[in-house]
Amino acid sequence: MCLAPTASSKPAKSGGGKQNKWSKGKQKEKVNNTVIFDQATYDKLLTKVPKYKQITPSVLSERLGINGSLARRAIKDLMERGLIRMVSIQSSQQIFTRATNTATSHVNIQLYFIVE
C-alpha cells in the first residue's frame, strides 16, 4: 500500500536560498609617476642611486617616483658616466649595481689581454 505524504512533511524547495554576494576584490591604487626629471629628482639620481646595492628600472621607479621608460634612460645615463655597472641582463630584466674599483678592473683586464 502506498501512502500519500502527510501535510506535516516539508514542501520541496523551488527557488533556492540567498545568493552569494561576491566581493569586488582589492583594487590597486593608481600611481602617478613623473615622466620628466625635475631638478631635485635628478640630483637624487646622481647622488643616492649610485650607492644602491641593487639597481633596476623597477627600483628606480618605486624609490624616485618616475615611470619605467625614464628609469631605463636614467640607468643608461649612469652607465655612460661610469657610476654603475651591469650585473645581469636578460630579455626584459636588467640588474645593475654600484661601480666599485672600476679603474682597477679595467687595468686588470687590459693586462690580462696583453700577457696572453
SEPA-356158 format. One record per residue: x, y, z of N, C-alpha, C, O in turn; residue number from 0. Coordinates in steps of 0.02 Angstrom, whole numbers. Atoms other than C-alpha are relative to their C-alpha. Layout:
BEGIN
X;Y;Z;X;Y;Z;X;Y;Z;X;Y;Z;NUM
...
This chain:
BEGIN
40;-58;0;0;0;0;43;62;0;91;67;38;0
-38;-62;6;64;169;-47;-39;56;34;-98;67;21;1
33;-54;-37;27;313;69;19;67;-29;75;78;-50;2
-13;-68;23;12;493;16;37;37;54;27;23;113;3
-37;-38;-50;129;615;102;-47;40;44;-99;65;22;4
42;-37;-47;58;696;254;12;74;-6;61;95;-37;5
-5;-72;4;33;882;273;58;27;41;80;83;30;6
-54;-23;-44;170;893;404;69;-4;-34;117;24;-8;7
-65;4;34;309;850;280;17;67;-31;-27;106;-49;8
-22;-65;25;413;995;217;-13;6;-74;-7;-43;-111;9
10;-8;72;370;1068;48;67;1;-37;118;21;-7;10
-61;2;40;500;1047;-90;23;71;-14;-17;115;-26;11
-27;-67;16;617;1194;-119;-5;11;-74;11;-32;-114;12
5;-15;72;586;1278;-282;46;57;-20;72;57;-76;13
-37;-59;20;680;1442;-277;70;5;27;106;51;7;14
-67;-5;-28;838;1408;-178;2;54;54;-49;87;67;15
-7;-48;-54;903;1519;-38;29;65;-25;19;85;-83;16
-33;-63;19;1002;1681;-38;58;-14;-47;90;-67;-42;17
-57;8;45;1130;1705;-174;62;28;33;59;75;73;18
-63;-24;-27;1313;1728;-131;15;69;-29;5;81;-89;19
-21;-66;24;1374;1907;-142;76;-2;-5;111;-8;45;20
-72;4;12;1546;1907;-219;31;68;13;3;120;-3;21
-35;-63;-12;1670;2036;-163;30;25;-66;42;-14;-112;22
-27;-29;61;1737;2154;-295;76;-6;-4;106;14;-54;23
-72;9;0;1916;2113;-247;36;64;19;7;117;25;24
-40;-58;-19;2057;2227;-199;24;34;-64;46;2;-111;25
-23;-38;58;2099;2364;-321;64;37;19;68;67;73;26
-64;-33;-12;2275;2432;-335;-8;75;-13;-43;96;-59;27
3;-73;10;2297;2619;-316;38;19;-62;91;-9;-77;28
-34;-24;60;2344;2711;-474;59;43;22;51;88;64;29
-61;-36;-18;2522;2777;-464;10;56;-50;6;45;-110;30
-14;-57;44;2559;2949;-533;75;13;1;99;55;38;31
-72;-10;5;2742;2935;-579;15;55;-51;-22;64;-99;32
-17;-54;46;2828;3081;-663;32;-27;-63;62;-81;-63;33
-27;22;65;2880;3069;-845;59;42;-22;88;29;-75;34
-58;-41;15;3016;3201;-841;33;19;67;-1;29;117;35
-36;-16;-62;3151;3241;-713;-10;73;19;-7;117;-23;36
-8;-68;-26;3139;3394;-603;69;2;33;101;-50;39;37
-69;-7;-23;3300;3461;-528;14;-40;63;67;-70;70;38
-11;36;-63;3277;3383;-356;6;-75;-12;49;-108;17;39
-3;72;15;3244;3209;-426;64;-17;-37;93;-70;-25;40
-61;13;38;3390;3222;-546;62;2;45;108;-39;38;41
-55;-2;-48;3508;3273;-405;1;-63;43;55;-90;58;42
5;61;-39;3445;3125;-303;25;-60;-41;56;-105;-14;43
-23;54;44;3478;3012;-453;76;-2;-2;105;-57;1;44
-72;-2;6;3658;3069;-466;37;-13;66;93;-36;66;45
-34;7;-64;3697;3064;-279;-17;-65;36;28;-99;61;46
20;57;-41;3596;2925;-198;-2;-66;-38;15;-118;-11;47
10;63;38;3563;2798;-336;66;-38;-9;64;-100;-3;48
-61;40;7;3747;2752;-367;22;-35;64;67;-77;62;49
-17;33;-62;3755;2699;-184;-45;-60;14;-32;-98;61;50
45;57;-9;3612;2573;-201;38;-64;-15;82;-65;-58;51
-33;64;11;3666;2392;-192;-28;-34;-63;9;-63;-102;52
32;29;58;3540;2334;-323;-38;55;-36;-79;90;-5;53
33;-53;39;3482;2450;-462;-34;-33;-60;-2;-64;-102;54
40;24;56;3342;2400;-580;-49;56;-19;-59;101;21;55
50;-51;17;3214;2504;-675;-58;2;49;-85;56;63;56
55;1;-47;3080;2448;-553;19;31;67;-23;64;99;57
-23;-31;-62;3184;2501;-402;2;76;-7;-21;112;37;58
-2;-72;11;3214;2673;-477;-71;29;-4;-84;82;23;59
68;-24;8;3031;2690;-523;-34;6;68;-70;55;80;60
32;0;-65;2975;2648;-347;30;53;47;-7;89;80;61
-32;-45;-49;3103;2750;-249;0;73;-22;-4;117;21;62
-3;-70;23;3112;2905;-359;-68;25;-25;-76;86;-34;63
65;-21;24;2931;2907;-418;0;19;-73;-35;66;-93;64
-3;-14;72;2974;2905;-604;-29;-61;-36;-33;-115;-8;65
28;56;37;2898;2798;-740;56;-45;-27;114;-27;-23;66
-49;51;20;2984;2645;-814;46;21;-56;106;7;-53;67
-42;-20;56;3046;2721;-976;51;52;22;108;53;-2;68
-48;-49;-27;3126;2866;-882;52;-34;44;110;-13;45;69
-48;38;-42;3206;2742;-761;51;-35;-44;110;-37;-27;70
-47;33;45;3283;2645;-906;49;50;-30;108;35;-38;71
-44;-53;28;3351;2806;-981;49;25;53;106;39;37;72
-43;-22;-54;3421;2858;-812;56;-51;12;113;-32;26;73
-51;52;-8;3512;2691;-797;51;5;-55;111;-3;-43;74
-47;-8;56;3587;2717;-969;47;58;13;107;54;-1;75
-40;-60;-14;3647;2890;-916;52;-15;54;109;6;49;76
-47;17;-53;3725;2822;-756;55;-48;-24;112;-44;-1;77
-50;46;29;3812;2684;-855;52;39;-40;112;26;-36;78
-46;-41;40;3887;2813;-975;47;40;43;104;51;25;79
-42;-38;-46;3952;2913;-828;47;-45;41;93;-20;73;80
-41;46;-37;4029;2757;-752;-17;-5;73;25;-27;113;81
20;2;-70;3932;2770;-589;-28;-67;21;-27;-84;80;82
26;66;-15;3852;2598;-601;28;-49;-51;53;-29;-104;83
-22;51;48;3897;2433;-684;-53;-54;-6;-93;-64;39;84
50;51;14;3795;2293;-761;19;-65;36;77;-85;36;85
-9;65;-31;3773;2131;-665;-28;-54;-45;5;-104;-60;86
33;50;41;3650;2037;-773;-51;35;-44;-82;84;-25;87
52;-26;45;3539;2071;-922;-31;-59;-36;4;-102;-63;88
37;51;38;3405;1960;-996;-49;37;-44;-43;97;-54;89
44;-30;50;3264;1992;-1116;-35;63;25;-36;114;-10;90
37;-58;-23;3164;2111;-1007;23;26;68;-2;77;91;91
-23;-21;-67;3256;2124;-840;74;15;-1;115;-27;-19;92
-70;-20;-6;3417;2220;-815;16;13;73;-23;45;109;93
-21;-10;-70;3511;2217;-649;68;33;0;114;11;-35;94
-62;-38;-5;3647;2342;-606;18;6;73;-23;-6;117;95
-22;-13;-68;3749;2381;-452;48;59;-1;68;84;-54;96
-45;-57;-4;3862;2520;-390;68;-19;-29;89;-77;-25;97
-65;12;30;4028;2537;-477;53;7;53;63;62;81;98
-54;-2;-49;4170;2491;-360;63;-25;-34;62;-77;-68;99
-65;18;29;4352;2484;-414;-3;-9;-76;25;-56;-103;100
6;8;72;4309;2512;-596;66;14;-35;82;-18;-85;101
-64;-16;32;4478;2589;-637;48;-60;5;81;-76;-44;102
-46;57;-7;4575;2440;-568;-24;-60;-40;17;-98;-66;103
24;58;37;4462;2312;-651;15;7;-74;29;-42;-108;104
-18;-11;70;4491;2392;-822;74;-13;-11;94;-41;-62;105
-72;11;6;4679;2389;-792;15;-74;0;56;-98;-40;106
-11;72;-4;4674;2206;-743;-21;-35;-64;13;-81;-87;107
23;31;62;4576;2161;-898;49;15;-56;65;-30;-95;108
-47;-17;53;4697;2255;-1011;65;-38;9;94;-62;-40;109
-61;38;-12;4848;2172;-928;-9;-73;-17;37;-105;-42;110
14;69;15;4767;2003;-946;4;-13;-75;31;-64;-96;111
-2;10;72;4746;2025;-1132;69;12;-29;88;-19;-79;112
-68;-12;24;4922;2093;-1154;45;-60;14;86;-78;-28;113
-42;57;-19;5001;1944;-1064;-13;-58;-47;34;-91;-69;114
15;57;44;4912;1815;-1169;-3;24;-70;-15;-15;-115;115
